Amino acid sequence: MGKIPNMEEYMNYMKTVDTMKDDIYRYLNFNEIQSFREISGTS
């Protein structure tokens, strides 16, 4: 964008992020991702 969005622009963008919330949260659980556990040595 190159600028700070106004409230309307931000809310429109967040609608698309909200549809991915289950996947986004899942990817933040690095301890549950096998490839990350192998690299970190905690598998």
HELIX and SHEET records of a PDB file:
HELIX    1   1 MET A    7  ASP A   18  1                                  12    
HELIX    2   2 LYS A   21  LEU A   28  1                                   8    
HELIX    3   3 PHE A   30  GLU A   32  5                                   3    
HELIX    4   4 GLN A   34  SER A   40  1                                   7    
END                                                                             
